[in-house]
């Protein structure tokens, strides 16, 4: 089944809007195609699960802890 580029963009935007309606810090995925698609459809950061884990295991500096680092998240991370 083929769908137009406009329809694919519409579907991606609708899905991204639904997934980010709670305003998460990050939209997490393990699918490279989903990451690419959702990155183009939302302003929310879209990250691979491995990226999030790598960020979490790196020991942050005190400056990072006091700034907008992932350790200071107040909103949930949405996993798709």
HELIX and SHEET records of a PDB file:
HELIX    1   1 UNK A    5  UNK A   19  1                                  15    
HELIX    2   2 UNK A   32  UNK A   41  1                                  10    
HELIX    3   3 UNK A   49  UNK A   57  1                                   9    
HELIX    4   4 UNK A   62  UNK A   66  1                                   5    
HELIX    5   5 UNK A   70  UNK A   72  5                                   3    
SHEET    1   A 3 UNK A  45  UNK A  48  0                                        
SHEET    2   A 3 UNK A  26  UNK A  29  1                                        
SHEET    3   A 3 UNK A  78  UNK A  79  1                                        
END                                                                             
